[in-house]
Amino acid sequence: MPRAAALALLLVSATACSAEDWSRGGLPGGITKQAETVQNLWNGSWIAALATGVVVWGLILWSVAFHRKKKHSKDELPPQVRYNLPIEILYTVVPIIMVGVFFFFTARDQNYVNAVSGQAPVKVKVEGFQWSWRFTTDYNGKQVEVIGRPAGDYTKGPQLVLPVNQKVEFDLVSPDVIHSFWVPAFHFKRDVIPGVENKFEVDTLDKPAVYAGRCAELCGVDHSRMLFNVKLVPQAEFDQYIASQAGAQ
């Protein structure tokens, strides 16, 4: 046990993760309400999985410790539980209940994350092409278009500017091959498929900063350079950005 504890401490230390990183289970900090929902589902799944593991490991160790062969005579078998109807019912019912609970929370959160109200004041048309992005932002009747080029650093890729505390709808299209629009801080990604118009919606949080984005679908030789960034700004700054850039790009 001391060696196992020391090994666990070493592994935790080697990751250089903060307490906040551990509380998120390895996910980056979310910047949308939908990301918070995904985070809660992720954490809940890990808690349930670990609780199940503790019970299973506990039963295994209990069996090993208290039903060792040397505790019985040479020809004596330990107590047998096969054909024990109550235990077999328990073995069947408990997993079914667990799967049902997992399914309920997954379906509930999936429906919320996939919901598109059609009422978002900010709409962004995302066009993924080999090997960059075109963002067309529509807000208050004005449009701003940003066209990118392949970049080796997400900060050098096209920048999508969005306001904080606002509902944003994304319309995803592709003229060539399948791409995948991924902002890790959204805790969400969606494929960009030729001939298919995929949509999703997010509610941004008050976390102004610049966040990395990338294509998450192998799409050709420069796939790794298909990078972009999302910049969250206060509403007043976003209004100024739209007014100054509309029709200029």
Residue, then its C-alpha position, 0 to 999 in steps of 0.5 A: m500500500p505505501r508503494a502504491a500510494a507513493l506511485a500514485l503521488l508520483l503520477v499526480s505530480a508528474t502531470a503538473c496539473s493544478a487542483e482546478d485541472w483535476s476537478r475538470g477531469g483533464l478537460p480545458g476550461g469551458i467558455t459556453k453554457q453548453a460546455e458546462t453541461v458537458q463538463n458536468l456529464w463528464n465529471g458525473s460519469w467519472i464519479a459513477a465509474l470510480a464508485t463502481g470500480v471501488v465496489v468491484w475492487g473491494l469485492i475482489l479483495w474481500s474474496v481473495a482475503f477471506h476465501r483463500k484456499k488455506k482457510h479451508s481443508k483440502d477437500e472443502l469448498p468455500p460457500q457457493v453462490r451459483y444458482n442463488l436467485p436473489i444474487e443473480i437478480l441483483y447482478t442483472v437489475v443493478p447493471i440495468i439501472m446503472v445503464g438506464v441512469f447513464f442513458f437518461f443523463t446522456a440523452r438529456d444533455q445531448n438534446y440540450v447541446n444539440a438544440v438550435s433555437g434559430q433566434a441567435p442574434v449572432k450567426v456565423k457561417v463557417e466554411g472549411f476548405q483545404w486547408s483553412w477557414r472562412f468565417t462570415t459573421d452576421y449581426n444586426g444586418k451587417q456582415v464581416e468576412v474573415i478568410g484564412r490561410p494555412a498556419g503553423d500556429y493557431t494565433k496566426g490563423p483566421q480569427l473569429v471574434l464573438p461577444v461574451n454572454q451572447k447566443v451564437e449560431f454556427d452554420l457549417v459548410s464545406p466545398d471539398v472534403i469532410h472537415s471538423f470544426w473544433v474549439p476545445a474550450f467549447h467541449f464540442k466539435r461538429d463535422v463539416i460535410p460537403g452537401v450537408e449544412n450542419k448547425f449548432e448553437v452556443d451561449t458564450l460565457d463572460k470569459p474574454a480571451v483568445y482560444a485555439g481552434r482546429c480541424a479535427e478530421l484528417c482532410g489532406v496534406d496540410h490538415s495539421r495547419m488548418l488552425f484558427n482562433v476564437k476571440l471572446v470580447p465584451q459586447a461594446e468591443f464586438d459592436q465596434y468590431i462589426a461597425s469597423q470591419a463590416g464590408a471591409q474584408 
